[in-house]
């Protein structure tokens, strides 16, 4: 199967709406480029054409689009390239095919397979850095867009009383469960499939919530995130480029959250914000 990329170039006034529509329609994150282009993906040419046609039928003003085939990649092995042990304060993240180095600190042994979250992406590293800094033993944790389970498992390793991951990708949760079993934390973690906006408020109140998604999705989920946090609880947002920080800080303020800490990692930005 050859995947296709769809480049969408909306008018700036409609960019937020088009981005949210693409996320909802495809169930996938959308790449946001500096020139205003939004990039999404389809599993074949027919699906790419259908997505373009559906977008054209949605709005009164036309949206410029183009599509292009992607080179076939064997993702069953490609995602392993360059992965190695990583330290995040006292936490160590180690790929499952590498021998665990000696040490007495908490360690996460991970095999992300095809799910997102290896500890090598800047957005995940930034989220792990803030998680290690701010999690307190006994915290109840929610992880939105949990992917490989790395953040929920790391929370359990750092002393969380419970950690629940929510993921809308049906293929991700079996990977997350295998990683939880590998790390011996199945008694304190759980992974659910569904819409984070619907499930998060039902699973609260959480002491700490993680949302390693993109800015548009973080913005759309903010009311549900605030509802899921206990008073005084902390939300860690990641998945955003450093240039997006000035765009997201006002969103946090409007949502009633106060910035407590920030991290950048290879151009990616994460922020910890508290509910009063």
FIPA-218360 format. One record per residue (C-alpha): residue number from 1; residue in three letters; x, y, z. Coordinates in steps of 0.001 Angstrom, whole numbers, padded with zeros to 6 digits. Layout:
<sites>
+-----+-----+---------+---------+---------+
|   i |  aa |       u |       v |       w |
+-----+-----+---------+---------+---------+
| NUM | ALA |       X |       Y |       Z |
...
+-----+-----+---------+---------+---------+
</sites>
This chain:
<sites>
+-----+-----+---------+---------+---------+
|   i |  aa |       u |       v |       w |
+-----+-----+---------+---------+---------+
|   1 | UNK |  000000 |  000000 |  000000 |
|   2 | UNK |  001304 |  003452 | -000929 |
|   3 | UNK |  000152 |  006283 |  001336 |
|   4 | UNK | -000681 |  009713 | -000040 |
|   5 | UNK | -000110 |  013149 |  001489 |
|   6 | UNK | -002732 |  015865 |  001017 |
|   7 | UNK | -001489 |  019461 |  001252 |
|   8 | UNK | -004278 |  021849 |  002244 |
|   9 | UNK | -003759 |  025603 |  001960 |
|  10 | UNK | -006754 |  027344 |  003581 |
|  11 | UNK | -007295 |  031035 |  003929 |
|  12 | UNK | -005726 |  032159 |  007258 |
|  13 | UNK | -009164 |  033048 |  008621 |
|  14 | UNK | -010326 |  029438 |  008115 |
|  15 | UNK | -007120 |  027609 |  009069 |
|  16 | UNK | -008251 |  026620 |  012570 |
|  17 | UNK | -011608 |  025364 |  011278 |
|  18 | UNK | -010069 |  023379 |  008408 |
|  19 | UNK | -007457 |  021841 |  010727 |
|  20 | UNK | -010125 |  020732 |  013210 |
|  21 | UNK | -012229 |  019322 |  010331 |
|  22 | UNK | -009278 |  017286 |  009040 |
|  23 | UNK | -008511 |  015878 |  012512 |
|  24 | UNK | -012162 |  014911 |  013016 |
|  25 | UNK | -012563 |  013455 |  009514 |
|  26 | UNK | -009354 |  011380 |  009462 |
|  27 | UNK | -008823 |  010626 |  013156 |
|  28 | UNK | -005174 |  011597 |  012624 |
|  29 | UNK | -002979 |  014477 |  013694 |
|  30 | UNK | -002420 |  017223 |  011127 |
|  31 | UNK |  001019 |  018622 |  010336 |
|  32 | UNK |  001021 |  022417 |  010553 |
|  33 | UNK |  003722 |  024085 |  008454 |
|  34 | UNK |  005171 |  027559 |  008875 |
|  35 | UNK |  003741 |  028722 |  005534 |
|  36 | UNK |  000178 |  027949 |  006662 |
|  37 | UNK | -000132 |  024616 |  004837 |
|  38 | UNK | -001881 |  021773 |  006664 |
|  39 | UNK | -000738 |  018262 |  005748 |
|  40 | UNK | -002806 |  015134 |  006311 |
|  41 | UNK | -002531 |  011593 |  004960 |
|  42 | UNK | -004651 |  008930 |  003257 |
|  43 | UNK | -003979 |  005241 |  002812 |
|  44 | UNK | -004319 |  005286 | -000975 |
|  45 | UNK | -005123 |  007548 | -003931 |
|  46 | UNK | -008845 |  006834 | -003816 |
|  47 | UNK | -009031 |  007793 | -000135 |
|  48 | UNK | -007033 |  010961 | -000866 |
|  49 | UNK | -009470 |  011954 | -003627 |
|  50 | UNK | -012443 |  011254 | -001348 |
|  51 | UNK | -011017 |  013441 |  001407 |
|  52 | UNK | -010370 |  016319 | -001014 |
|  53 | UNK | -013917 |  016034 | -002393 |
|  54 | UNK | -015443 |  015951 |  001094 |
|  55 | UNK | -013516 |  019070 |  002101 |
|  56 | UNK | -014604 |  020870 | -001064 |
|  57 | UNK | -018237 |  020095 | -000234 |
|  58 | UNK | -017990 |  021472 |  003308 |
|  59 | UNK | -017390 |  025174 |  002826 |
|  60 | UNK | -018680 |  028023 |  000733 |
|  61 | UNK | -015184 |  029230 | -000198 |
|  62 | UNK | -012890 |  026798 | -002057 |
|  63 | UNK | -009816 |  025481 | -000260 |
|  64 | UNK | -006665 |  024931 | -002334 |
|  65 | UNK | -005448 |  021322 | -002113 |
|  66 | UNK | -002936 |  019058 | -003794 |
|  67 | UNK | -001975 |  015440 | -003218 |
|  68 | UNK |  001197 |  013425 | -003696 |
|  69 | UNK |  002213 |  009771 | -003278 |
|  70 | UNK |  004688 |  008924 | -000525 |
|  71 | UNK |  007623 |  006587 | -000979 |
|  72 | UNK |  006914 |  003133 |  000502 |
|  73 | UNK |  008629 |  002654 |  003876 |
|  74 | UNK |  008832 | -000516 |  005961 |
|  75 | UNK |  007611 |  001004 |  009223 |
|  76 | UNK |  007820 | -002376 |  010954 |
|  77 | UNK |  011556 | -001733 |  011291 |
|  78 | UNK |  012123 |  001899 |  010264 |
|  79 | UNK |  010922 |  003341 |  013570 |
|  80 | UNK |  013839 |  001644 |  015385 |
|  81 | UNK |  016462 |  003712 |  013572 |
|  82 | UNK |  018658 |  005637 |  016004 |
|  83 | UNK |  016724 |  004732 |  019155 |
|  84 | UNK |  018722 |  004362 |  022361 |
|  85 | UNK |  018472 |  004829 |  026156 |
|  86 | UNK |  017307 |  008267 |  027260 |
|  87 | UNK |  017432 |  009917 |  030703 |
|  88 | UNK |  014714 |  012307 |  031890 |
|  89 | UNK |  015880 |  013357 |  035326 |
|  90 | UNK |  015714 |  010195 |  037431 |
|  91 | UNK |  013670 |  008370 |  034761 |
|  92 | UNK |  015317 |  006158 |  032125 |
|  93 | UNK |  013578 |  005110 |  028889 |
|  94 | UNK |  015138 |  002104 |  027131 |
|  95 | UNK |  014101 |  000382 |  023863 |
|  96 | UNK |  013206 | -003261 |  024456 |
|  97 | UNK |  015932 | -004583 |  022107 |
|  98 | UNK |  018702 | -002880 |  024125 |
|  99 | UNK |  019970 | -004334 |  027404 |
| 100 | UNK |  018784 | -002349 |  030411 |
| 101 | UNK |  021780 | -000477 |  031890 |
| 102 | UNK |  022460 | -001024 |  035605 |
| 103 | UNK |  020882 |  001487 |  037949 |
| 104 | UNK |  018345 |  001805 |  040722 |
| 105 | UNK |  016120 |  004555 |  039320 |
| 106 | UNK |  012748 |  004066 |  037614 |
| 107 | UNK |  013057 |  002730 |  034051 |
| 108 | UNK |  010571 |  002278 |  031215 |
| 109 | UNK |  011382 | -000525 |  028758 |
| 110 | UNK |  009552 |  000311 |  025567 |
| 111 | UNK |  008704 | -001209 |  022195 |
| 112 | UNK |  006520 |  001354 |  020389 |
| 113 | UNK |  006002 | -000870 |  017322 |
| 114 | UNK |  003719 |  001157 |  015023 |
| 115 | UNK |  002279 |  003386 |  017786 |
| 116 | UNK |  003516 |  006916 |  018401 |
| 117 | UNK |  005780 |  007495 |  021400 |
| 118 | UNK |  009344 |  006175 |  021528 |
| 119 | UNK |  011010 |  008837 |  023663 |
| 120 | UNK |  012965 |  009994 |  020604 |
| 121 | UNK |  010529 |  012622 |  019331 |
| 122 | UNK |  011064 |  016100 |  020750 |
| 123 | UNK |  007415 |  016463 |  021774 |
| 124 | UNK |  007480 |  013206 |  023764 |
| 125 | UNK |  010820 |  014077 |  025362 |
| 126 | UNK |  009491 |  017467 |  026436 |
| 127 | UNK |  006387 |  015856 |  027945 |
| 128 | UNK |  008515 |  013280 |  029805 |
| 129 | UNK |  010738 |  016034 |  031176 |
| 130 | UNK |  007766 |  017916 |  032632 |
| 131 | UNK |  006158 |  014693 |  033867 |
| 132 | UNK |  009304 |  013736 |  035798 |
| 133 | UNK |  009502 |  017218 |  037315 |
| 134 | UNK |  005913 |  017574 |  038431 |
| 135 | UNK |  004378 |  014158 |  039145 |
| 136 | UNK |  003896 |  013464 |  042836 |
| 137 | UNK |  003633 |  009959 |  044305 |
| 138 | UNK | -000013 |  008975 |  044564 |
| 139 | UNK | -001212 |  011211 |  041720 |
| 140 | UNK | -004108 |  010129 |  039526 |
| 141 | UNK | -003011 |  010634 |  035910 |
| 142 | UNK | -004829 |  010868 |  032564 |
| 143 | UNK | -002929 |  010602 |  029249 |
| 144 | UNK | -004775 |  011841 |  026159 |
| 145 | UNK | -003532 |  010393 |  022873 |
| 146 | UNK | -001581 |  007718 |  024734 |
| 147 | UNK | -000101 |  005933 |  021683 |
| 148 | UNK |  002555 |  003449 |  022793 |
| 149 | UNK |  001651 |  004080 |  026442 |
| 150 | UNK |  005021 |  005666 |  027226 |
| 151 | UNK |  003691 |  008588 |  029285 |
| 152 | UNK |  001133 |  006590 |  031285 |
| 153 | UNK |  003707 |  003873 |  031994 |
| 154 | UNK |  006319 |  006478 |  032960 |
| 155 | UNK |  003788 |  008030 |  035353 |
| 156 | UNK |  003225 |  004648 |  037003 |
| 157 | UNK |  006971 |  004083 |  037287 |
| 158 | UNK |  007359 |  007504 |  038918 |
| 159 | UNK |  004805 |  006663 |  041591 |
| 160 | UNK |  001353 |  007539 |  040225 |
| 161 | UNK | -001459 |  005706 |  041981 |
| 162 | UNK | -003180 |  005216 |  038626 |
| 163 | UNK | -002687 |  006259 |  035010 |
| 164 | UNK | -005331 |  005931 |  032285 |
| 165 | UNK | -004494 |  006413 |  028612 |
| 166 | UNK | -007141 |  007403 |  026063 |
| 167 | UNK | -006469 |  006723 |  022377 |
| 168 | UNK | -008670 |  006823 |  019267 |
| 169 | UNK | -006317 |  004605 |  017209 |
| 170 | UNK | -007556 |  001032 |  017573 |
| 171 | UNK | -004093 | -000360 |  016770 |
| 172 | UNK | -002302 |  001583 |  019512 |
| 173 | UNK | -003839 |  000177 |  022691 |
| 174 | UNK | -002684 | -003442 |  022163 |
| 175 | UNK |  000851 | -002036 |  021834 |
| 176 | UNK |  000384 |  000006 |  025004 |
| 177 | UNK | -000853 | -003037 |  026920 |
| 178 | UNK |  002156 | -005081 |  025816 |
| 179 | UNK |  004429 | -002301 |  027041 |
| 180 | UNK |  002561 | -002121 |  030351 |
| 181 | UNK |  003005 | -005877 |  030826 |
| 182 | UNK |  006701 | -005597 |  029921 |
| 183 | UNK |  007104 | -002986 |  032658 |
| 184 | UNK |  005007 | -004742 |  035288 |
| 185 | UNK |  002509 | -001882 |  035745 |
| 186 | UNK | -000758 | -003470 |  034560 |
| 187 | UNK | -002223 | -003118 |  038058 |
| 188 | UNK | -001947 |  000675 |  037978 |
| 189 | UNK | -002482 |  001574 |  034292 |
| 190 | UNK | -005406 |  001229 |  031922 |
| 191 | UNK | -005874 |  002070 |  028246 |
| 192 | UNK | -009216 |  002990 |  026711 |
| 193 | UNK | -010235 |  003529 |  023106 |
| 194 | UNK | -012471 |  006477 |  022367 |
| 195 | UNK | -012830 |  010240 |  022156 |
| 196 | UNK | -010750 |  012021 |  024781 |
| 197 | UNK | -013184 |  014928 |  024839 |
| 198 | UNK | -015977 |  012585 |  025942 |
| 199 | UNK | -014024 |  010268 |  028235 |
| 200 | UNK | -011625 |  012569 |  030094 |
| 201 | UNK | -014265 |  014422 |  032182 |
| 202 | UNK | -015851 |  011083 |  033119 |
| 203 | UNK | -012508 |  009704 |  034337 |
| 204 | UNK | -011596 |  012717 |  036457 |
| 205 | UNK | -010843 |  014341 |  038729 |
| 206 | UNK | -007187 |  013878 |  037787 |
| 207 | UNK | -004238 |  015343 |  039662 |
| 208 | UNK | -002121 |  015455 |  036499 |
| 209 | UNK | -003188 |  015251 |  032863 |
| 210 | UNK | -000999 |  014812 |  029774 |
| 211 | UNK | -002006 |  015857 |  026263 |
| 212 | UNK |  000790 |  015174 |  023773 |
| 213 | UNK | -001188 |  016038 |  020654 |
| 214 | UNK | -001073 |  018993 |  018242 |
| 215 | UNK | -002064 |  022562 |  019040 |
| 216 | UNK | -005410 |  022420 |  017256 |
| 217 | UNK | -006393 |  019270 |  019123 |
| 218 | UNK | -005110 |  020648 |  022443 |
| 219 | UNK | -007194 |  023762 |  021864 |
| 220 | UNK | -010323 |  021773 |  020998 |
| 221 | UNK | -009880 |  019527 |  024051 |
| 222 | UNK | -009183 |  022325 |  026549 |
| 223 | UNK | -012728 |  022522 |  028042 |
| 224 | UNK | -012724 |  018743 |  028588 |
| 225 | UNK | -009228 |  018899 |  030079 |
| 226 | UNK | -010207 |  021622 |  032555 |
| 227 | UNK | -013302 |  019610 |  033488 |
| 228 | UNK | -011173 |  016510 |  034067 |
| 229 | UNK | -008682 |  018248 |  036398 |
| 230 | UNK | -009220 |  018648 |  040124 |
| 231 | UNK | -008823 |  022169 |  041525 |
| 232 | UNK | -005076 |  022716 |  041768 |
| 233 | UNK | -004413 |  019954 |  039234 |
| 234 | UNK | -001774 |  020270 |  036519 |
| 235 | UNK | -002099 |  019742 |  032757 |
| 236 | UNK |  000978 |  019098 |  030598 |
| 237 | UNK |  000499 |  020002 |  026930 |
| 238 | UNK |  002956 |  018938 |  024235 |
| 239 | UNK |  002989 |  018180 |  020502 |
| 240 | UNK |  003481 |  021835 |  019566 |
| 241 | UNK |  006366 |  023555 |  017838 |
| 242 | UNK |  008236 |  026315 |  019670 |
| 243 | UNK |  006825 |  028930 |  017279 |
| 244 | UNK |  003300 |  027973 |  018387 |
| 245 | UNK |  003895 |  028926 |  022034 |
| 246 | UNK |  002671 |  032531 |  021594 |
| 247 | UNK | -000502 |  031174 |  019991 |
| 248 | UNK | -001282 |  028671 |  022744 |
| 249 | UNK | -000472 |  030696 |  025878 |
| 250 | UNK | -003537 |  032970 |  025357 |
| 251 | UNK | -005679 |  029846 |  024881 |
| 252 | UNK | -004550 |  028589 |  028294 |
| 253 | UNK | -005312 |  031951 |  029883 |
| 254 | UNK | -008776 |  032042 |  028321 |
| 255 | UNK | -009374 |  028508 |  029588 |
| 256 | UNK | -008506 |  029537 |  033127 |
| 257 | UNK | -005156 |  027734 |  033372 |
| 258 | UNK | -001982 |  029381 |  034690 |
| 259 | UNK |  001422 |  028495 |  033200 |
| 260 | UNK |  003763 |  026896 |  035752 |
| 261 | UNK |  006633 |  025505 |  033648 |
| 262 | UNK |  007841 |  025237 |  030049 |
| 263 | UNK |  010334 |  023064 |  028136 |
| 264 | UNK |  011671 |  023164 |  024583 |
| 265 | UNK |  013369 |  020235 |  022853 |
| 266 | UNK |  014716 |  020384 |  019285 |
| 267 | UNK |  012110 |  022929 |  018254 |
| 268 | UNK |  009216 |  021330 |  020146 |
| 269 | UNK |  007520 |  023086 |  023073 |
| 270 | UNK |  005668 |  021711 |  026083 |
| 271 | UNK |  003970 |  023608 |  028874 |
| 272 | UNK |  002623 |  022730 |  032327 |
| 273 | UNK | -000410 |  024760 |  033394 |
| 274 | UNK | -002414 |  024581 |  036616 |
| 275 | UNK | -006125 |  024816 |  037284 |
| 276 | UNK | -006771 |  027289 |  040127 |
+-----+-----+---------+---------+---------+
</sites>
